[in-house]
Amino acid sequence: MRFALIPLIISAVLHVVGFFLVDFARSSGFLIFPAVLYCVLSVFLLQDIKWAAWLTLLCMIGGIGGTCIEFMGPLMAPAPVLLGIIASDAATAGLLARRLWLDREAPESQ
């Protein structure tokens, strides 16, 4: 689960960058919550806690969906930042799904 930390932290940084690039606009304040949440989840992922991996996977799927919805209306952050968030969330979700799947298939040692 540690490989998923890199794109997760990149996503958190991109959320903060998006907030800075719109000059701290009140309408873009929602970008700070995921950044803080992802940083907290990364601490638990660093310790290989399985519930944190599942919660992070759920957050990544929701984050991808929410960011895609952003493109339907006026953008609250620059488009390259939003595309970077989608890419890093997808990378995190893919790495976590792979790890959770492999852990599921691994035979338990007795």
C-alpha positions as CSV (number, residue, x, y, z in Angstrom):
1,M,0.0,0.0,0.0
2,R,3.0,2.2,0.3
3,F,3.3,2.7,-3.5
4,A,-0.1,4.3,-3.4
5,L,1.2,7.0,-1.1
6,I,3.1,8.8,-3.9
7,P,0.1,9.6,-6.1
8,L,-2.1,10.2,-3.0
9,I,0.3,12.9,-1.8
10,I,0.5,14.4,-5.3
11,S,-3.3,14.6,-5.3
12,A,-3.3,16.4,-1.9
13,V,-0.7,18.8,-3.2
14,L,-2.7,19.5,-6.4
15,H,-5.7,20.2,-4.3
16,V,-3.8,22.9,-2.4
17,V,-2.2,24.2,-5.6
18,G,-5.7,24.6,-7.1
19,F,-6.8,26.6,-4.1
20,F,-3.8,28.9,-4.3
21,L,-4.2,29.4,-8.1
22,V,-7.7,30.8,-7.7
23,D,-6.5,33.3,-5.1
24,F,-8.1,31.6,-2.1
25,A,-11.6,31.9,-3.6
26,R,-14.3,31.0,-1.2
27,S,-15.9,28.8,-3.8
28,S,-12.7,26.7,-4.0
29,G,-12.4,26.2,-0.3
30,F,-13.8,22.7,-0.8
31,L,-10.3,21.7,-2.2
32,I,-8.7,22.0,1.2
33,F,-10.8,19.2,2.9
34,P,-9.7,16.4,0.5
35,A,-6.1,17.6,0.9
36,V,-6.2,17.2,4.6
37,L,-8.1,14.0,4.4
38,Y,-5.6,12.5,2.0
39,C,-2.7,13.4,4.3
40,V,-4.4,11.8,7.3
41,L,-5.2,8.7,5.2
42,S,-1.6,8.5,4.0
43,V,-0.4,8.1,7.6
44,F,-2.6,5.1,8.0
45,L,-1.6,3.7,4.6
46,L,2.0,4.0,5.7
47,Q,1.2,1.6,8.5
48,D,-0.5,-0.9,6.0
49,I,-3.9,-0.6,7.7
50,K,-6.5,-2.3,5.5
51,W,-9.6,-0.3,6.5
52,A,-7.6,2.8,5.5
53,A,-6.9,1.3,2.1
54,W,-10.6,0.6,1.5
55,L,-11.6,4.1,2.7
56,T,-8.9,5.7,0.5
57,L,-10.1,3.6,-2.5
58,L,-13.7,4.8,-1.9
59,C,-12.4,8.4,-1.6
60,M,-10.5,8.2,-4.8
61,I,-13.5,6.9,-6.7
62,G,-15.6,9.7,-5.3
63,G,-12.8,12.2,-6.0
64,I,-12.6,11.1,-9.7
65,G,-16.4,11.4,-10.0
66,G,-16.6,14.7,-8.3
67,T,-13.7,16.2,-10.3
68,C,-15.3,15.0,-13.6
69,I,-18.5,16.7,-12.6
70,E,-16.5,20.0,-12.2
71,F,-16.0,20.0,-15.9
72,M,-19.8,20.3,-16.5
73,G,-20.0,23.8,-15.0
74,P,-17.7,26.8,-14.3
75,L,-14.3,25.5,-13.2
76,M,-13.4,26.2,-9.6
77,A,-9.7,25.5,-10.4
78,P,-7.6,25.5,-13.5
79,A,-8.2,22.6,-15.9
80,P,-4.7,21.2,-15.8
81,V,-4.9,21.0,-12.0
82,L,-8.2,19.2,-12.2
83,L,-6.8,16.8,-14.8
84,G,-3.8,16.2,-12.6
85,I,-6.1,15.4,-9.7
86,I,-8.1,12.9,-11.8
87,A,-4.9,11.2,-12.9
88,S,-3.3,11.0,-9.5
89,D,-6.6,9.8,-8.0
90,A,-6.9,7.1,-10.7
91,A,-3.3,6.0,-10.1
92,T,-3.9,5.8,-6.4
93,A,-7.2,3.8,-6.9
94,G,-5.5,1.4,-9.3
95,L,-2.6,0.7,-7.0
96,L,-4.9,0.2,-4.0
97,A,-7.3,-2.0,-5.9
98,R,-4.3,-4.1,-7.1
99,R,-2.9,-4.5,-3.6
100,L,-6.3,-5.3,-2.0
101,W,-7.0,-7.8,-4.8
102,L,-3.6,-9.5,-4.3
103,D,-4.0,-9.6,-0.5
104,R,-7.4,-11.3,-1.1
105,E,-5.9,-14.0,-3.3
106,A,-2.8,-14.7,-1.1
107,P,-3.1,-18.0,0.7
108,E,-3.0,-17.6,4.5
109,S,0.0,-19.2,6.1
110,Q,-0.7,-21.6,8.9
